[in-house]
Amino acid sequence: MFTSKNKSTRFKYTMAVVLLMVMFISGGLFWRRTIIIAGYFKYKGDGAYKHHIYDDAEVYYKRSLERVPMQPAIRYNLGNAYFRQERYAECIESYLQALKVDDDSLKALTWTNLGNAYHRQHKLSQSIEAYTNALLIAKDNVKARRNLLFVLSIQNNEKTKIASRTTKRQSIADKKNKTANNNYNTPGDKSNDMSNPKDRQSTEKQINDIFKIVDQKEDDARGRISRLKRAPVKIKGTEADY
């Protein structure tokens, strides 16, 4: 009787091991099949992108990600497909997901493209930050450095235009206030007199304080750029560019 029970136990143990092996092999084969299919859709997406059929490339990249979601390189490629279709919000989201990678080369390219996308949305501060992050990873990233200088020049031009408009508005306001003073103010009434030296000094001080802050930030940025210019120039990439 003991022998019979022992044989029964061995049989159950053997069947359990066999079942586990079958499940393991089946799972491995299923995962391998999934990887192959994901790779096939990536291949199709790359082909469509190469032939400038960006909407088809988007579809294939999405199908690849449906099989294997954790593929930063495909997220990056999908972001490029969105970029070419001028769908910058979706493009930025895809690039942000692609940044979850340990590959510094891919991360630097992604930060560069992210800067391009932010620039297209006219988000200059975010664009500058993205290019800076790219250069912190790869100092020889020529496109990131060039695009950073380009966006900084746009930002500087906008500051100049703002300063010009502020000066012009101030001049118009001064003229209006002078006219109002001549027509309505009684002697000694300075409630609307912007030509009052104290009021003028207060306004000028506020404007000067603002531009001191702006100039300081610009000087800091220029200092960072001058250091970057000394970095060696050599990189190869396929990222979207201006």
C-alpha positions as CSV (number, residue, x, y, z in Angstrom):
1,M,0.0,0.0,0.0
2,F,2.9,2.4,0.8
3,T,4.4,1.6,-2.6
4,S,1.1,2.4,-4.4
5,K,0.9,5.8,-2.7
6,N,4.5,6.5,-3.4
7,K,3.9,5.7,-7.1
8,S,0.9,8.0,-7.1
9,T,2.8,10.8,-5.6
10,R,5.6,10.5,-8.1
11,F,3.2,10.4,-11.0
12,K,1.5,13.6,-9.8
13,Y,4.9,15.3,-9.3
14,T,6.0,14.3,-12.7
15,M,2.9,15.5,-14.3
16,A,3.2,18.9,-12.5
17,V,6.8,19.3,-13.8
18,V,5.8,18.4,-17.3
19,L,2.9,20.8,-17.2
20,L,5.2,23.6,-15.9
21,M,7.7,22.9,-18.7
22,V,4.9,23.0,-21.3
23,M,3.7,26.3,-19.9
24,F,7.2,27.7,-19.9
25,I,7.9,26.6,-23.4
26,S,4.6,27.9,-24.6
27,G,5.1,31.2,-22.9
28,G,8.5,31.5,-24.4
29,L,7.3,30.8,-27.8
30,F,4.4,33.2,-27.4
31,W,6.8,36.0,-26.3
32,R,9.2,35.3,-29.1
33,R,6.4,35.5,-31.6
34,T,5.3,38.8,-30.0
35,I,8.8,40.2,-30.3
36,I,9.0,39.1,-34.0
37,I,5.7,40.7,-34.8
38,A,6.7,43.9,-33.0
39,G,10.0,44.0,-35.0
40,Y,8.1,43.4,-38.2
41,F,5.8,46.5,-37.6
42,K,8.9,48.6,-36.7
43,Y,10.5,47.5,-40.0
44,K,7.3,48.6,-41.9
45,G,7.2,51.8,-39.9
46,D,10.8,52.7,-40.8
47,G,10.1,52.0,-44.4
48,A,7.1,54.2,-44.5
49,Y,9.0,57.0,-42.7
50,K,11.9,56.7,-45.1
51,H,9.4,57.2,-48.0
52,H,7.8,60.2,-46.2
53,I,4.5,58.4,-45.6
54,Y,4.4,59.6,-42.0
55,D,0.8,58.7,-41.3
56,D,1.5,55.0,-42.2
57,A,4.7,55.1,-40.2
58,E,2.6,56.3,-37.2
59,V,0.2,53.3,-37.6
60,Y,3.0,50.8,-37.8
61,Y,4.9,52.2,-34.8
62,K,1.7,52.1,-32.8
63,R,1.1,48.5,-33.7
64,S,4.6,47.6,-32.6
65,L,4.0,49.3,-29.3
66,E,0.8,47.4,-28.8
67,R,2.9,44.2,-28.9
68,V,5.8,45.5,-26.8
69,P,4.9,48.8,-25.0
70,M,8.3,49.4,-23.4
71,Q,10.3,50.3,-26.6
72,P,11.9,53.8,-26.1
73,A,13.3,53.7,-29.6
74,I,9.9,53.2,-31.1
75,R,8.5,56.0,-28.9
76,Y,11.2,58.2,-30.4
77,N,10.4,57.1,-34.0
78,L,6.7,57.7,-33.3
79,G,7.5,61.2,-32.0
80,N,9.4,61.9,-35.2
81,A,6.3,60.7,-37.3
82,Y,4.1,63.1,-35.3
83,F,6.7,65.9,-35.7
84,R,6.6,65.5,-39.5
85,Q,2.8,65.7,-39.4
86,E,3.1,68.9,-37.3
87,R,1.2,67.3,-34.4
88,Y,3.5,68.8,-31.8
89,A,1.5,68.1,-28.6
90,E,1.4,64.3,-29.4
91,C,5.0,64.5,-30.6
92,I,6.1,66.0,-27.2
93,E,4.2,63.3,-25.3
94,S,5.9,60.5,-27.3
95,Y,9.4,62.1,-26.8
96,L,8.8,62.4,-23.0
97,Q,8.0,58.7,-22.9
98,A,11.1,57.9,-25.0
99,L,13.3,59.6,-22.4
100,K,12.7,56.6,-20.1
101,V,15.8,54.9,-21.4
102,D,19.4,54.3,-20.2
103,D,20.9,54.8,-23.7
104,D,22.5,58.3,-23.5
105,S,22.8,58.5,-27.3
106,L,19.1,58.0,-27.8
107,K,18.3,60.3,-24.8
108,A,20.4,63.1,-26.3
109,L,18.7,62.8,-29.7
110,T,15.3,62.8,-27.9
111,W,16.1,66.0,-25.9
112,T,17.2,67.7,-29.2
113,N,14.0,66.8,-30.9
114,L,12.0,67.8,-27.9
115,G,13.6,71.2,-28.1
116,N,12.6,71.4,-31.8
117,A,8.9,70.5,-30.9
118,Y,8.8,73.1,-28.1
119,H,10.2,75.7,-30.5
120,R,7.4,74.9,-33.0
121,Q,4.9,75.6,-30.2
122,H,6.8,78.8,-29.5
123,K,7.6,77.6,-25.9
124,L,11.1,79.1,-25.9
125,S,12.0,78.5,-22.3
126,Q,11.1,74.8,-22.5
127,S,13.0,74.6,-25.9
128,I,16.1,76.1,-24.3
129,E,15.9,73.7,-21.4
130,A,15.6,70.7,-23.7
131,Y,18.6,71.7,-25.8
132,T,20.6,72.3,-22.7
133,N,19.8,68.8,-21.4
134,A,20.8,67.4,-24.7
135,L,24.2,69.1,-24.5
136,L,24.7,68.1,-20.9
137,I,24.6,64.5,-22.2
138,A,26.5,65.0,-25.5
139,K,28.6,68.2,-25.7
140,D,29.4,67.4,-29.4
141,N,25.7,67.5,-30.4
142,V,26.1,70.1,-33.2
143,K,22.4,70.4,-33.9
144,A,21.4,70.9,-30.3
145,R,24.1,73.6,-29.9
146,R,23.1,75.4,-33.2
147,N,19.4,75.2,-32.4
148,L,20.0,76.5,-28.9
149,L,21.8,79.5,-30.2
150,F,19.0,80.1,-32.7
151,V,16.2,80.0,-30.1
152,L,18.3,82.2,-27.8
153,S,18.5,84.8,-30.6
154,I,14.7,84.6,-31.1
155,Q,14.3,85.2,-27.3
156,N,16.7,88.1,-27.4
157,N,14.9,89.7,-30.3
158,E,11.5,89.3,-28.5
159,K,13.0,91.0,-25.4
160,T,14.2,93.9,-27.7
161,K,10.7,94.2,-29.2
162,I,9.1,94.2,-25.8
163,A,11.5,96.9,-24.6
164,S,10.7,99.0,-27.7
165,R,6.9,98.6,-27.2
166,T,7.2,99.5,-23.5
167,T,9.2,102.6,-24.3
168,K,6.7,103.6,-27.0
169,R,3.7,103.0,-24.8
170,Q,5.4,105.0,-22.0
171,S,6.0,107.9,-24.4
172,I,2.4,107.9,-25.6
173,A,1.2,107.7,-22.0
174,D,3.4,110.7,-21.1
175,K,2.0,112.7,-24.0
176,K,-1.6,111.9,-23.0
177,N,-1.0,112.8,-19.4
178,K,0.6,116.1,-20.3
179,T,-2.4,116.9,-22.4
180,A,-4.7,115.9,-19.6
181,N,-2.7,118.1,-17.2
182,N,-2.9,121.1,-19.4
183,N,-6.7,120.8,-20.0
184,Y,-8.1,119.6,-16.6
185,N,-5.7,119.9,-13.8
186,T,-6.0,122.8,-11.4
187,P,-2.9,124.4,-10.1
188,G,-1.3,122.2,-7.5
189,D,-3.3,119.1,-8.4
190,K,-0.8,116.4,-9.3
191,S,-3.1,113.3,-9.0
192,N,-2.9,112.7,-12.7
193,D,0.4,114.3,-13.4
194,M,2.7,111.5,-14.6
195,S,5.3,114.1,-15.4
196,N,5.8,114.4,-11.7
197,P,9.6,113.6,-11.2
198,K,8.9,111.2,-8.4
199,D,6.3,109.2,-10.4
200,R,8.6,109.2,-13.4
201,Q,11.5,108.0,-11.3
202,S,9.4,105.2,-9.8
203,T,8.3,104.0,-13.2
204,E,11.8,104.1,-14.7
205,K,13.1,102.3,-11.6
206,Q,10.6,99.4,-12.1
207,I,11.5,99.1,-15.8
208,N,15.2,99.2,-15.1
209,D,14.8,96.5,-12.4
210,I,13.0,94.3,-14.9
211,F,15.7,94.6,-17.5
212,K,18.4,94.0,-15.0
213,I,16.9,90.7,-14.2
214,V,16.5,89.9,-17.9
215,D,20.1,91.0,-18.7
216,Q,21.4,88.8,-15.9
217,K,19.6,85.7,-17.2
218,E,20.9,86.5,-20.7
219,D,24.4,86.9,-19.5
220,D,24.2,83.5,-17.7
221,A,22.9,81.9,-20.9
222,R,25.7,83.4,-23.0
223,G,28.2,82.2,-20.5
224,R,26.9,78.6,-20.9
225,I,27.0,79.0,-24.6
226,S,30.5,80.2,-24.7
227,R,31.6,77.2,-22.8
228,L,29.7,74.9,-25.1
229,K,31.4,76.5,-28.2
230,R,34.7,75.2,-27.0
231,A,33.4,71.6,-27.1
232,P,34.5,69.3,-30.0
233,V,32.1,69.3,-33.0
234,K,31.1,65.8,-34.2
235,I,27.9,63.8,-34.0
236,K,25.8,61.8,-36.3
237,G,22.0,61.7,-35.9
238,T,18.8,61.3,-37.9
239,E,16.7,63.5,-35.7
240,A,14.2,66.0,-37.1
241,D,15.8,69.4,-37.6
242,Y,14.6,72.9,-38.5
